[in-house]
Amino acid sequence: MFSLDDGHRLADSLIDLRHALHREPEIGLDLPLTQAKVLAALHGLPLEIETGKALTSVTAVLRGGRPGPAVLLRADMDALPVHEESGVEHTSRIPGRMHACGHDLHTASLVGAARLLAARRAELAGDVVLMFQPGEEGQGGAKLMIDEGVLEAAGERVTAAYALHVAATALPLGMIVTRPGSILAASDSVTVTVTGAGGHGSSPHLANDPIPALCEMVTALQTMVTRGVDAFDPAVVTVGAIHAGGAGNVIPHAGTFEATVRTFSAATHKKVREGFERVVRGIASAHDLHADIEYRENYPVTVNDTAEAAFALRTAVGLAGPQQAFNAPKPMAGSEDFAFVLDQVPGAYLGVGAVPPGTDPRTAPMNHSAQAVFDDRAVPVSAVLLAQLAARRLQESPA
């Protein structure tokens, strides 16, 4: 139904929208400026629009001209607390905030998909739900939108859902990837506080030092992963912060460390959580210390339905060609709250390359970097990809 030429005809207006979003990034669940820009960009289209209550989301339903099921397309809209150093002309005007993950491209792309689909809605055999979501970067905005009914916005539950993510590194401009099964990791955050008894550094036998135990825990957790987890169903445990003490001759009474845990299946997720807690409590007990563990399960594994992933790949190949679309050989260790949607309905998540030509994808600054740069030309490609996924899915079975 659509071709890349259709996207090129919308490119100028979509890129203008992307730049406007990039200049005024907003963080979290409350994105009033972003919401206003999206509503203005959708104005005049034949859409049934609702805004969120617990968050500044936008849900728009496009009714097709023929009866059929409903499918969902999603774009996340929030930025990151990063001070931009990309040097682009449309750099952030708000200190300490940046669209460092490319969500401004996602939002502009979904607007483009809405325009493409609206122009051909008489041919659509069903409805399309457009999900503009705040709060992907840790606040679980997708789950809140599900709670507010986004999956039933068309009057019946959507039968399939699709989302994409641009990449500032690894993938050359316009290259499209997906894969069946796990495509992104589950993400957990852990804070461990170990409490003992403080004292003078000259007499450690009169105190109960938490620092050696903290150090043992950090190294033992790595051994737990390498010796307790199947290498073909892996896990990543990273301790990114450790805090204890304030002077070289003082034994502190307590210390903490913070970690992130990434897993790629429900079984390994359960095993690693249990092992993490067992290792920490065991070492604390051996040192006669108390360990308090705050274990937060943030996002589950993002799992592409096998049939939907095959359908998405066929669609991408038909659009971009077999040299530009392929199945990724392995999942990525990042996480994504579109996982909550894919827990509810079958669908697929895809990646789209946005590395500027002339930049080596292997060394380009990655998503979340203050130096990350995304090529504008990924926007019309992504818009057509989203529109084509919805239109084709309404016409055919993914099997």
N, C-alpha and C positions, 0 to 999 in steps of 0.2 A: 504493500500500500504506500509506503514511504521510501524515499531514497535520501542519500546524503545531500543531494542538491536541494531538497526541501529545507533541510537545516541551514544550508548556506544562505538561503533567501531570508531567513530570520536572524542571521548571525549578528548584524549590527545592533539591532534593538536588544537582543539577549545579552550581548557583551556589554552594552551600556548599563543594563540592569545589574549584571555581575559586578561591574566597577562601582556602581552606586552602593551595592551591598558591601563590597570590600572596604569602601571608605568609612563606613559606619558600622563596624562589627558590634554585635551584642552577645552576651554570655548567658547561658543557663536557660531557664524556662520562661523568662519574661523578656520578650524581644519586640517591643512595641514599634520601633522604627522599621525593623525588618518586616513585621506583619503588615504594616501600612504600605510598604513598597510592593509586597506580594499582592495585596488586595488591589492596589492601583494597576499593577501589571495584568491582573485577571479581569479588570473592569471591561464590561462590554461583551464578554464571552458568555455563551449560554450555559451557565453553571449554577448549581444550587450550592451556596456557600454558607458554611457555619464556622464560627471562631470558637476557640476553646474556653473553658471556664477555669481550670486549674493551671493553664499555661496559654501562651499567646500563639496557639496553633491556628492553622487554616485547613479546613476540610472542604473540598469542592467536588461535587458530583456532576459528571457529564453524562447525560442520557443519550444512549445511542438511538438511531432511527429504527432499529429492528429489535425484537425481543431477544433476550439472552441473559447470560450470567453477568456478574460484576467482577472486575479485577481492580487491583490497587497498585498505584505507583507512589513511591515515597521519596521525599527529599528532606534531609536534615538542614537546619537553618542557622545553628548557633556557631559562635566563634570560640576562640581560646584566650586565656589570660597570658598572652605572649606579646612582647613589644616588637613590632615589625622592623625588620632590617633587610627586606627584600630589595629595596631600591626601585620598585616599580612606580610608574606614574600615578597609579590609583591607590597608593599606599594608605594604610589606615590613618584616619585623622584623630583617633582616640588612643592616647598613650596607654600602653599595657594591654591592648586588645588587638587581635589579628585573626583574620580568616586563614589560619595556618594549616587547616586540614582540608580546605577546598569546598566547604559547605556552601559558599557563595556560588560556586559553579553548579552544585547540585540544585540549588534553588532556582537559578536562572534556567537550568536545563528542564526542570519540571514545568516551569512556566511555558517554555518552548513546546514541550510535549502537549500541554493543554491547548495551545494555539493550533498545533498541527491536527490534533484529534478533533477539535471543535470544527475545523474547516471541513472535515470528512465525516462528521457524526452521523449523517444519513446512512452511511455505509456500515456503521458499527453495529454488530449483533450483540448488543448488551451495553452495560454501563461501565464507566471508569471512575474510580475514586482517587482523587489527588490528595495526598497526605503531606502537608507541609509541617514539619515537626521541629519544635525547639528541643533543647536539652538532651542532645545525643551524647555530649561529652561528659558523661558521668551522672547525669540527673535522671536518666531513664524516661525521657519524654515519650518514647514510643509506648511504654507500658501505660502511661497516663492517658495517652490518646486512645489506646485500646479500651481502657476503663470508661472513657467518655463516648465510646461507641463508633470509633472510626471504621471498624471492620464491618459494621452493619449500616454505614451511612447511606448506602444506596437502597436500603429497605430490606435487603437480605445479605447474609454474610458473603463476603467476596470469596471467589473460588481459587484465586491465585494472587500473589503479591510479588512485586519486583522492586529492587532498589539497586543503585550503583554507587561507586565511590571512585573519584579521580585520584590518581597517584602522581605525586611530584617527583618520584624516583622510580627506578626499575623498569617501568613500562614506557616505551616510546610513544609519542603523540598519536592518539587514535587507536592504539592497540587495545583489544578487549579480551578479558579473561573471566572465566568462571570455573566451577568444578562441581561435580556431584558430592553430596555428603558434607562433611565439615569443611567450611571455607575460612572461618575465623574462630578464634579461641574464646573460651569462657574466661572471664576476668574476675578475680577476687582480690580484695585488699585486706591486709592483715596488720594489726598493731599488737605487738607483744610487750608487756611491761613486766619486768622481773624485779622483785622486791626482796631485799635482804636486810642488812644492818650496816650503817656507815661506820667509819672509824678513821684512825690515823694510818697513813701509808706505811709507817714504820712498824706497825703491829697488826698485820692482816689477820693473825690468828684470833684477835679479839673482836674482829668484825665479821661480817658475812658478805663477801664481795660479789656483786652481781655481774661484774664485767667479764671475768673468765667464762662464766656460764653463757653470757650473751654471745661471746665469740665461738664457743663450742656449738651453740645452736645454729649459728649462721653456717658453719662448715658442715655440721651434721645434716642440715636440711638438703644441702647439695648431694651428699652421699645417699640420703633417702631417695632422691630423684633418680640418680644413676643406678642404684642397686634395687630399687623397689618398683620402678615404673618401666613398662614395656617400651623399648626404644622405638617401636613402630606405632605407638600410641602415646606420644611424649607429653611431658610437662615441663614448664619453666617456672622456677622459683627464683625471684630476684629480690635481694634485700637492698633497698635503695637508700635507706637512712638509718643511722644508729646514733643514739644520744645517751651519754652517761658521763657523769662527773663534770667537774669544772676546774680542778687543779691536780697537778701531778702527785702531790703528797697527801691527797684526801681520797679515801674509799667512799664512794657514794652509796646511799642506801637503796637506790633504784636505778634502773636503766631501761631503755626502750629500743626497739627496732621496728621499722615499717617495711613491709614486703608486698610484692604483687605476685600472684599465682596465675599461670595461664595453662589451660588444659584443653584438649580437643575432643573429648568424649565424656558422656555423663559418668561412665564407669570409672575412668581415670580421675575425673573431678572428685568423685566421692572418695576414692582411695587416697588421693593426695591430701585432701582436707583432713581425713582421719589420721594419716601419717604425720602431717604437720603438727597437729595437736599432740599426738603421742610423743614425738621427738622432743618438743618443747617442754612438755610437762615432765617427761622422764629425766631430762637433763636438769631441770629445776629441782626435782626431787632429789637427785643425786647430790646436788650442792646444798641441800636443805634450804632452798629458796622457794618463794611463791611466784608462780607465773600466771598472769592474767592475759587471756587471748581474746582480742576483738577481731573476729573473722567475718568479713562482709562479702557476701556473694553478690557481685555487681551485675554482670551480664552473663547469660548462659552461652553455650556454644552456638554459633550461627551455622545452621545446617540447611543446605540446599536440598530440596526434594530431588530425587534422582531423575524423574521424568521431566520436571520443570527445568532442571539444569541442562538437560539435553535439548529441550525446546529453546531455552535461552541461547545456547551455543549455536543451534541451527539458525536462529534469528540473527545473531551477530555475524555469523559467516555469510549469510545472505546479504547482509547490509554492507559489511566492510571487506569481505573476501577471506579466503582460507588462510592467507598469510598474516592477516590482522586479527584473527580471533581464534582462541584455543582454550583447552582445558588446562588449568594450572596443575602442575604435578603434585603440589602439596599445599596445605592450608597456610594461611598467614597467622602470626601470633598476636596480631591486633585483635581488638574486640569491638562489638557493634550492637547497639540495642535494637536494630532491626531483627535481631535474634528473637525478641519477644513476639514479633509478628509471625516469623516463620515457625514458631512453636504452635501457633494457632491455625495457620493455613499453609498449604504448600506454596512454594515459590522459589525464587532464585535471587541471589546477590551477585553482582558483577563488578569488575574493576575496569576502569578506562584510563589509559595512559594520557598524561597531561604534561609530560616533560617537554620543554621548549626545544625545537630543533637547534642543533649546535651545542647542546648540553649532553654530556655523557650520562645516560640513565643510571649507570653504576655508581657514579659519584655525586649526582645532583642532591642538594639538600632535601631531606625527606619531609613528609607530612609532619606537622607539629613543630618544625624548625622555624626560627625567626627569619631565616633566609629562604624559606620555601617559595618557589615561583611556579605557578600553574599557567599553562598556555591557554589563552582565551579560546583557541580553536577547538578545544575539547568540549566546549559548551554546545555548539550545534550538533556535534557528533552524538553527545549524550542525549540531547533532546530527541533526535530522531530514533535513537536506540530505545528509549523509554516508550515513545509513541508506537513504534513498531511492535514492541513486546505486547503492549496492551491490545492493539488492533488485531494482531495475529492470534493472540490467545483467545480472543472472543470469537474467532472464526474456526479454530481447530483444536483438537485435543492435543495436549503436550506429549502423549505417548508415541 
